[in-house]
Amino acid sequence: MRNHPLSTFLAVANLVLALESQALAAHLNQTNCTPTIGSCGCVIASPGTYKVGLNLTASQGLNGDDSCISIAASYVTVDFAKKTITNSGAQPTGIGITTRKGVHNLLLEGRGATVSGWDVGILFQGKNSTIDNFVATNNGTAGFELSQAKANNVVNINSNTNSNYGVWVRASSFNQINNLKTQTNGNIGTYVGCSAVGPAGACVGIANSNSNWIFTNAIAGNTNYGIALDVGANVSIVTNDTLGTGGAHNGKFDLFDGNSNCGTNQWISNDSTATVSPSSCVK
């Protein structure tokens, strides 16, 4: 006997409600961070001021998104107080610090805090915020990633010796990225684009990154590129980026733009000894 359409509709509706209830229960069962954070596995769910009081490790437990600390509220200040946030597993997994999409007006002050051993050390998905003075090293996909982030100031990040990218700017626009050291990474120091393997063409199904300002960064010794803007990354300014004193060249190019004749990007007053492509517009 064929099912009545109303019965089918009610069955689907009940399934959806059940799934939503499970998700809500998981959210309600999360561990909220206290003002002084002493272990991994908590969510900052309310505006306010927080401080990391102890070194944190993945073995203490993680959030549902595999992060050590997740920030789900706007108007938050976190002092990471030069602590370490470490995943000591055999392979880099999880996320050291992450923000939920759309949060805003955050100040993440590292004071030299070190984030290491994660797939992504710091995953920032917010806007109108400042992220200052972190070390991201020995992570997997990226030491630091901006994903669908907008109008942030990323400053004083040392993102070195990560397996893939030092800094990954993915579907993110109007950000200021300066005074970084992105050196000796396994692929690219700073990459603006959507591919997990480096310059591969325009983004598909997600916005390109536009109007970013990348300046005064040290970019030496990465396996492939120092700074690479992929196809579709436009209206950006890249200036005053250097290899540093005695810094080694990057494997393919120090400075690379995948757009034809650099598109609408401007490359200005970068290291005069840098290897560049295309030479007609990358300066």
SELUM-22019 format. One record per residue: residue number from 1; residue in three letters; x, y, z of N, C-alpha, C in turn. Coordinates in steps of 0.1 Angstrom, whole numbers, plus 5000, padded with zeros to 4 digits. Layout:
N
i	aa	n.east	n.north	n.up	ca.east	ca.north	ca.up	c.east	c.north	c.up
NUM	Ala	X	Y	Z	X	Y	Z	X	Y	Z
...
This chain:
283
i	aa	n.east	n.north	n.up	ca.east	ca.north	ca.up	c.east	c.north	c.up
1	Met	5009	4988	5000	5000	5000	5000	5009	5012	5000
2	Arg	5006	5022	4991	5014	5034	4990	5012	5043	5002
3	Asn	5023	5049	5007	5022	5058	5018	5015	5071	5014
4	His	5006	5076	5023	4999	5089	5021	5010	5100	5022
5	Pro	5009	5110	5013	5018	5121	5013	5019	5128	5027
6	Leu	5008	5129	5034	5008	5136	5047	5017	5128	5057
7	Ser	5015	5114	5056	5023	5106	5065	5038	5107	5062
8	Thr	5042	5108	5049	5056	5110	5046	5061	5123	5051
9	Phe	5053	5134	5049	5057	5147	5054	5059	5147	5069
10	Leu	5050	5141	5076	5051	5141	5091	5063	5133	5095
11	Ala	5066	5122	5088	5078	5114	5092	5091	5122	5090
12	Val	5092	5130	5078	5103	5138	5076	5104	5149	5086
13	Ala	5093	5156	5089	5093	5166	5099	5098	5162	5113
14	Asn	5093	5150	5117	5098	5144	5130	5113	5141	5130
15	Leu	5118	5137	5119	5132	5134	5118	5140	5147	5119
16	Val	5136	5157	5112	5143	5170	5113	5142	5175	5127
17	Leu	5131	5175	5134	5130	5179	5148	5139	5171	5157
18	Ala	5140	5158	5154	5149	5150	5163	5164	5154	5161
19	Leu	5168	5157	5148	5181	5161	5146	5184	5174	5152
20	Glu	5175	5184	5151	5177	5197	5157	5177	5196	5172
21	Ser	5170	5187	5178	5170	5185	5192	5184	5180	5197
22	Gln	5189	5170	5189	5202	5165	5192	5213	5176	5191
23	Ala	5212	5184	5181	5222	5195	5180	5221	5205	5191
24	Leu	5208	5208	5195	5206	5218	5206	5211	5212	5219
25	Ala	5209	5199	5221	5214	5193	5233	5229	5193	5234
26	Ala	5235	5191	5222	5250	5191	5222	5255	5205	5225
27	His	5248	5215	5220	5252	5229	5223	5250	5232	5238
28	Leu	5239	5228	5243	5236	5231	5257	5246	5224	5266
29	Asn	5251	5212	5262	5260	5205	5270	5275	5209	5269
30	Gln	5277	5219	5261	5291	5224	5260	5296	5229	5273
31	Thr	5309	5229	5275	5315	5235	5287	5319	5249	5284
32	Asn	5313	5259	5291	5316	5273	5289	5329	5276	5296
33	Cys	5337	5284	5290	5350	5288	5296	5347	5298	5308
34	Thr	5355	5296	5318	5355	5305	5330	5364	5317	5326
35	Pro	5363	5328	5334	5372	5340	5331	5386	5336	5331
36	Thr	5391	5327	5339	5405	5322	5338	5404	5308	5333
37	Ile	5410	5306	5321	5409	5293	5314	5421	5284	5318
38	Gly	5418	5272	5323	5428	5263	5327	5429	5250	5320
39	Ser	5421	5248	5310	5422	5235	5303	5415	5237	5289
40	Cys	5419	5228	5280	5413	5228	5267	5398	5223	5268
41	Gly	5390	5225	5258	5377	5219	5257	5366	5228	5263
42	Cys	5367	5241	5261	5357	5250	5265	5353	5261	5254
43	Val	5341	5266	5256	5336	5276	5246	5334	5289	5253
44	Ile	5339	5300	5247	5336	5314	5253	5323	5318	5247
45	Ala	5312	5317	5255	5299	5319	5250	5293	5332	5254
46	Ser	5300	5341	5262	5294	5353	5266	5305	5364	5264
47	Pro	5300	5377	5261	5310	5388	5261	5317	5390	5274
48	Gly	5329	5395	5273	5337	5397	5285	5352	5396	5283
49	Thr	5359	5396	5294	5374	5395	5294	5378	5382	5300
50	Tyr	5387	5375	5293	5391	5361	5297	5407	5361	5296
51	Lys	5412	5352	5304	5427	5350	5304	5430	5335	5305
52	Val	5440	5331	5297	5445	5317	5298	5455	5317	5310
53	Gly	5452	5309	5320	5460	5308	5332	5470	5297	5332
54	Leu	5469	5287	5324	5478	5276	5324	5481	5272	5309
55	Asn	5492	5264	5307	5494	5258	5294	5483	5248	5292
56	Leu	5479	5247	5279	5467	5239	5275	5472	5228	5266
57	Thr	5466	5216	5268	5469	5205	5259	5457	5198	5254
58	Ala	5457	5192	5242	5446	5185	5237	5441	5173	5246
59	Ser	5450	5167	5253	5447	5156	5261	5437	5160	5272
60	Gln	5435	5172	5275	5425	5177	5285	5411	5176	5280
61	Gly	5409	5174	5267	5396	5173	5261	5394	5184	5251
62	Leu	5385	5182	5241	5383	5191	5230	5368	5194	5229
63	Asn	5365	5205	5223	5351	5208	5220	5346	5199	5208
64	Gly	5333	5200	5205	5327	5192	5195	5332	5195	5181
65	Asp	5338	5207	5179	5344	5210	5166	5359	5207	5166
66	Asp	5364	5199	5176	5378	5195	5177	5387	5206	5180
67	Ser	5382	5216	5187	5391	5228	5191	5394	5227	5206
68	Cys	5405	5234	5209	5408	5235	5223	5400	5247	5229
69	Ile	5400	5258	5223	5392	5270	5227	5384	5274	5215
70	Ser	5371	5276	5217	5362	5281	5207	5355	5294	5212
71	Ile	5355	5304	5203	5349	5317	5207	5336	5318	5200
72	Ala	5325	5319	5207	5312	5319	5201	5304	5332	5204
73	Ala	5311	5341	5210	5304	5354	5214	5312	5366	5208
74	Ser	5306	5377	5206	5312	5389	5202	5316	5398	5214
75	Tyr	5323	5408	5212	5328	5417	5223	5335	5409	5234
76	Val	5346	5402	5229	5354	5394	5238	5368	5398	5237
77	Thr	5375	5398	5249	5390	5400	5249	5395	5388	5256
78	Val	5406	5382	5250	5412	5370	5256	5427	5373	5256
79	Asp	5433	5373	5268	5447	5374	5270	5453	5360	5271
80	Phe	5461	5356	5261	5466	5342	5261	5479	5341	5269
81	Ala	5484	5352	5274	5494	5353	5284	5507	5344	5282
82	Lys	5511	5344	5269	5523	5337	5265	5523	5322	5269
83	Lys	5511	5316	5270	5510	5302	5273	5511	5294	5260
84	Thr	5512	5280	5262	5513	5271	5251	5499	5264	5249
85	Ile	5495	5262	5237	5483	5255	5234	5487	5244	5224
86	Thr	5488	5231	5229	5495	5221	5222	5487	5208	5220
87	Asn	5488	5203	5208	5484	5189	5205	5496	5181	5202
88	Ser	5499	5171	5211	5511	5164	5209	5509	5150	5203
89	Gly	5498	5149	5195	5496	5136	5188	5506	5134	5177
90	Ala	5506	5122	5172	5516	5118	5162	5514	5126	5149
91	Gln	5502	5130	5146	5499	5138	5134	5491	5150	5138
92	Pro	5493	5162	5131	5486	5174	5135	5471	5172	5132
93	Thr	5462	5174	5142	5448	5173	5141	5441	5183	5149
94	Gly	5428	5186	5146	5421	5195	5154	5425	5210	5152
95	Ile	5420	5219	5160	5422	5233	5159	5425	5238	5173
96	Gly	5436	5246	5174	5440	5252	5186	5430	5262	5192
97	Ile	5428	5272	5184	5418	5283	5187	5410	5286	5175
98	Thr	5396	5286	5177	5387	5289	5166	5377	5299	5171
99	Thr	5371	5306	5161	5359	5315	5164	5348	5310	5155
100	Arg	5336	5311	5160	5324	5308	5152	5322	5319	5141
101	Lys	5316	5315	5130	5314	5325	5119	5306	5337	5124
102	Gly	5311	5349	5120	5303	5361	5122	5305	5368	5135
103	Val	5313	5362	5144	5315	5369	5157	5323	5382	5153
104	His	5323	5392	5162	5329	5405	5159	5334	5412	5171
105	Asn	5343	5421	5169	5348	5430	5180	5355	5421	5190
106	Leu	5365	5413	5186	5373	5405	5194	5387	5411	5195
107	Leu	5394	5409	5207	5408	5412	5208	5414	5399	5213
108	Leu	5422	5392	5205	5430	5381	5209	5444	5385	5211
109	Glu	5449	5386	5223	5462	5391	5226	5471	5379	5230
110	Gly	5480	5375	5222	5488	5363	5225	5499	5365	5235
111	Arg	5505	5377	5234	5517	5380	5242	5528	5369	5240
112	Gly	5529	5364	5227	5538	5354	5224	5534	5340	5227
113	Ala	5521	5338	5229	5516	5324	5231	5519	5315	5219
114	Thr	5522	5303	5221	5526	5293	5211	5515	5283	5208
115	Val	5510	5281	5196	5500	5272	5192	5506	5262	5183
116	Ser	5507	5249	5187	5515	5239	5179	5508	5226	5179
117	Gly	5510	5218	5168	5506	5204	5168	5492	5202	5163
118	Trp	5485	5213	5158	5471	5212	5154	5471	5211	5138
119	Asp	5459	5207	5133	5458	5208	5118	5458	5223	5114
120	Val	5450	5231	5121	5450	5245	5120	5453	5251	5134
121	Gly	5464	5259	5135	5467	5264	5148	5456	5274	5153
122	Ile	5453	5284	5145	5443	5294	5148	5434	5296	5135
123	Leu	5421	5293	5137	5411	5295	5126	5402	5306	5130
124	Phe	5404	5317	5123	5396	5329	5126	5385	5332	5115
125	Gln	5372	5332	5120	5361	5334	5110	5352	5346	5114
126	Gly	5358	5356	5121	5350	5367	5126	5353	5380	5118
127	Lys	5350	5391	5123	5352	5404	5116	5354	5415	5127
128	Asn	5360	5426	5121	5362	5438	5129	5370	5435	5142
129	Ser	5380	5427	5141	5388	5422	5153	5403	5424	5151
130	Thr	5410	5422	5162	5425	5422	5162	5430	5409	5168
131	Ile	5440	5403	5161	5447	5392	5166	5462	5395	5166
132	Asp	5468	5395	5177	5481	5400	5179	5491	5391	5187
133	Asn	5503	5389	5181	5514	5384	5189	5512	5369	5193
134	Phe	5511	5360	5183	5511	5346	5185	5523	5339	5177
135	Val	5527	5328	5182	5536	5319	5175	5528	5307	5171
136	Ala	5528	5303	5158	5521	5291	5153	5531	5283	5145
137	Thr	5534	5271	5151	5545	5263	5145	5542	5248	5146
138	Asn	5547	5241	5136	5545	5226	5136	5530	5222	5135
139	Asn	5522	5230	5128	5508	5227	5126	5507	5221	5112
140	Gly	5496	5216	5108	5494	5209	5095	5490	5218	5084
141	Thr	5477	5219	5081	5472	5227	5070	5477	5241	5070
142	Ala	5476	5247	5082	5480	5262	5083	5483	5265	5098
143	Gly	5493	5274	5099	5495	5279	5113	5484	5288	5117
144	Phe	5480	5297	5107	5469	5307	5110	5460	5308	5097
145	Glu	5447	5307	5099	5438	5308	5088	5427	5318	5090
146	Leu	5425	5327	5080	5414	5335	5080	5404	5329	5070
147	Ser	5392	5326	5075	5382	5319	5066	5369	5327	5067
148	Gln	5365	5333	5056	5352	5341	5055	5353	5351	5066
149	Ala	5365	5357	5067	5367	5368	5078	5368	5381	5071
150	Lys	5364	5392	5078	5363	5405	5072	5368	5416	5081
151	Ala	5376	5425	5076	5380	5437	5083	5387	5435	5096
152	Asn	5397	5426	5096	5404	5423	5108	5419	5428	5106
153	Asn	5425	5430	5118	5439	5434	5119	5447	5422	5124
154	Val	5455	5416	5116	5463	5404	5120	5478	5409	5120
155	Val	5484	5409	5132	5497	5416	5134	5505	5407	5143
156	Asn	5518	5408	5140	5528	5401	5149	5526	5386	5151
157	Ile	5524	5380	5140	5522	5365	5140	5535	5359	5134
158	Asn	5541	5350	5142	5552	5342	5137	5547	5328	5134
159	Ser	5545	5326	5121	5539	5313	5116	5549	5305	5108
160	Asn	5557	5298	5114	5569	5292	5108	5568	5276	5110
161	Thr	5574	5269	5100	5577	5255	5101	5564	5247	5102
162	Asn	5553	5252	5095	5541	5244	5094	5541	5236	5082
163	Ser	5534	5225	5081	5535	5215	5070	5531	5221	5057
164	Asn	5521	5230	5057	5516	5235	5044	5517	5250	5043
165	Tyr	5508	5258	5049	5508	5272	5049	5512	5278	5062
166	Gly	5519	5289	5062	5521	5297	5074	5508	5305	5077
167	Val	5503	5312	5067	5490	5320	5068	5482	5317	5056
168	Trp	5469	5313	5058	5460	5310	5047	5449	5320	5048
169	Val	5447	5328	5037	5436	5338	5036	5426	5332	5026
170	Arg	5415	5327	5032	5405	5320	5023	5391	5327	5024
171	Ala	5387	5331	5012	5373	5338	5012	5372	5349	5022
172	Ser	5383	5357	5023	5383	5367	5033	5388	5381	5027
173	Ser	5381	5392	5031	5384	5404	5025	5385	5416	5035
174	Phe	5392	5426	5030	5393	5439	5038	5401	5437	5051
175	Asn	5411	5427	5051	5419	5425	5062	5433	5431	5061
176	Gln	5438	5435	5072	5452	5441	5072	5461	5431	5079
177	Ile	5471	5426	5072	5480	5415	5076	5494	5420	5076
178	Asn	5500	5423	5087	5513	5429	5087	5522	5425	5099
179	Asn	5535	5427	5097	5545	5424	5106	5545	5409	5110
180	Leu	5543	5401	5100	5543	5386	5102	5557	5381	5098
181	Lys	5560	5369	5104	5571	5361	5100	5565	5348	5095
182	Thr	5565	5345	5082	5560	5333	5077	5571	5326	5069
183	Gln	5579	5318	5076	5592	5313	5071	5593	5298	5073
184	Thr	5600	5292	5064	5603	5277	5064	5591	5268	5065
185	Asn	5580	5273	5059	5568	5264	5059	5569	5254	5047
186	Gly	5561	5243	5048	5563	5233	5038	5557	5235	5024
187	Asn	5550	5247	5023	5544	5250	5010	5546	5265	5007
188	Ile	5537	5273	5014	5537	5288	5011	5537	5295	5025
189	Gly	5544	5307	5025	5544	5315	5037	5530	5321	5039
190	Thr	5525	5329	5030	5512	5335	5030	5505	5332	5017
191	Tyr	5494	5325	5017	5486	5322	5005	5472	5328	5006
192	Val	5468	5335	4995	5455	5340	4994	5448	5333	4983
193	Gly	5438	5324	4987	5431	5316	4977	5423	5305	4984
194	Cys	5418	5296	4976	5409	5286	4981	5414	5271	4980
195	Ser	5426	5269	4974	5431	5256	4972	5440	5252	4984
196	Ala	5438	5239	4988	5446	5234	5000	5460	5230	4995
197	Val	5463	5232	4982	5477	5228	4978	5484	5239	4971
198	Gly	5479	5251	4971	5486	5262	4965	5479	5267	4953
199	Pro	5485	5277	4945	5478	5283	4934	5472	5272	4924
200	Ala	5459	5273	4923	5452	5263	4914	5440	5269	4907
201	Gly	5438	5282	4908	5427	5288	4901	5417	5295	4910
202	Ala	5406	5301	4904	5397	5308	4912	5389	5299	4921
203	Cys	5383	5305	4931	5375	5298	4941	5362	5293	4934
204	Val	5357	5281	4938	5345	5276	4933	5335	5274	4944
205	Gly	5323	5280	4943	5313	5279	4953	5315	5287	4966
206	Ile	5325	5295	4966	5328	5304	4977	5334	5317	4972
207	Ala	5333	5327	4979	5338	5340	4974	5353	5341	4974
208	Asn	5358	5349	4964	5372	5352	4964	5376	5361	4975
209	Ser	5389	5362	4977	5394	5372	4987	5398	5385	4980
210	Asn	5393	5396	4985	5396	5408	4979	5400	5419	4989
211	Ser	5407	5429	4984	5409	5441	4992	5416	5439	5005
212	Asn	5426	5430	5005	5435	5427	5016	5448	5435	5015
213	Trp	5454	5439	5026	5466	5447	5026	5476	5438	5033
214	Ile	5487	5434	5026	5497	5425	5032	5510	5432	5031
215	Phe	5515	5436	5043	5527	5444	5043	5537	5442	5055
216	Thr	5550	5445	5052	5560	5444	5062	5561	5431	5068
217	Asn	5562	5420	5060	5563	5407	5065	5577	5400	5060
218	Ala	5582	5391	5068	5594	5384	5065	5590	5370	5059
219	Ile	5595	5367	5047	5589	5356	5040	5599	5346	5035
220	Ala	5610	5344	5041	5621	5336	5036	5619	5321	5038
221	Gly	5625	5313	5029	5628	5299	5031	5616	5290	5031
222	Asn	5604	5294	5025	5593	5284	5023	5596	5275	5011
223	Thr	5590	5263	5011	5593	5254	5001	5590	5258	4987
224	Asn	5578	5265	4985	5574	5269	4972	5573	5285	4970
225	Tyr	5565	5291	4978	5563	5306	4976	5564	5313	4989
226	Gly	5569	5326	4989	5568	5334	5001	5554	5340	5003
227	Ile	5549	5347	4993	5535	5352	4992	5530	5348	4979
228	Ala	5518	5343	4978	5511	5339	4966	5497	5343	4966
229	Leu	5493	5351	4956	5478	5355	4954	5473	5346	4943
230	Asp	5463	5339	4945	5457	5330	4935	5448	5337	4926
231	Val	5444	5331	4915	5434	5337	4906	5421	5341	4913
232	Gly	5417	5353	4911	5405	5358	4917	5407	5366	4930
233	Ala	5419	5365	4935	5423	5374	4947	5427	5387	4941
234	Asn	5419	5398	4943	5421	5410	4937	5420	5422	4946
235	Val	5422	5434	4941	5421	5447	4948	5429	5446	4961
236	Ser	5441	5439	4960	5449	5438	4972	5462	5446	4970
237	Ile	5468	5450	4982	5481	5457	4981	5491	5449	4989
238	Val	5502	5446	4982	5513	5438	4989	5525	5447	4988
239	Thr	5530	5451	5000	5541	5461	5000	5551	5458	5011
240	Asn	5563	5462	5009	5574	5462	5019	5576	5448	5025
241	Asp	5574	5438	5018	5577	5424	5023	5591	5420	5019
242	Thr	5598	5414	5028	5612	5411	5026	5616	5397	5029
243	Leu	5628	5393	5024	5634	5380	5028	5641	5382	5042
244	Gly	5644	5394	5046	5651	5396	5059	5666	5395	5057
245	Thr	5674	5398	5066	5688	5398	5065	5693	5383	5063
246	Gly	5699	5381	5052	5704	5368	5049	5694	5357	5047
247	Gly	5681	5361	5045	5670	5351	5044	5671	5343	5030
248	Ala	5668	5330	5031	5669	5322	5019	5657	5325	5010
249	His	5659	5324	4997	5648	5325	4987	5638	5313	4989
250	Asn	5626	5316	4985	5616	5305	4985	5618	5296	4972
251	Gly	5613	5284	4973	5616	5274	4963	5613	5277	4949
252	Lys	5601	5283	4946	5596	5286	4933	5598	5301	4930
253	Phe	5590	5309	4938	5591	5324	4937	5589	5329	4951
254	Asp	5595	5340	4953	5593	5347	4966	5580	5354	4966
255	Leu	5576	5360	4954	5564	5368	4953	5557	5363	4940
256	Phe	5544	5359	4941	5537	5354	4930	5523	5358	4929
257	Asp	5518	5362	4917	5504	5366	4915	5499	5358	4903
258	Gly	5488	5350	4906	5483	5341	4896	5473	5348	4886
259	Asn	5470	5361	4889	5461	5368	4880	5468	5374	4868
260	Ser	5462	5374	4856	5468	5380	4844	5473	5394	4847
261	Asn	5486	5396	4845	5491	5410	4848	5488	5415	4861
262	Cys	5486	5406	4871	5483	5409	4885	5469	5414	4887
263	Gly	5461	5414	4877	5447	5418	4879	5446	5432	4884
264	Thr	5439	5434	4895	5438	5447	4901	5446	5448	4914
265	Asn	5456	5439	4916	5465	5440	4927	5476	5449	4925
266	Gln	5481	5454	4936	5493	5463	4935	5504	5457	4944
267	Trp	5516	5455	4937	5528	5450	4944	5538	5462	4944
268	Ile	5541	5467	4956	5548	5479	4957	5560	5478	4967
269	Ser	5572	5482	4962	5584	5484	4971	5587	5471	4980
270	Asn	5585	5460	4974	5589	5448	4981	5605	5445	4979
271	Asp	5610	5435	4985	5624	5432	4985	5629	5432	4970
272	Ser	5639	5440	4968	5645	5442	4954	5652	5430	4950
273	Thr	5656	5421	4959	5663	5408	4955	5653	5397	4953
274	Ala	5640	5399	4955	5631	5388	4954	5629	5382	4940
275	Thr	5627	5369	4939	5623	5363	4927	5608	5365	4925
276	Val	5603	5369	4914	5589	5373	4913	5583	5368	4900
277	Ser	5569	5366	4900	5562	5363	4888	5547	5368	4889
278	Pro	5542	5375	4879	5549	5379	4867	5558	5392	4870
279	Ser	5569	5393	4863	5579	5404	4866	5573	5417	4861
280	Ser	5563	5417	4852	5558	5429	4847	5550	5437	4857
281	Cys	5546	5431	4868	5537	5438	4877	5541	5435	4892
282	Val	5548	5425	4895	5552	5422	4909	5565	5429	4911
283	Lys	5565	5438	4920	5577	5447	4923	5581	5446	4938
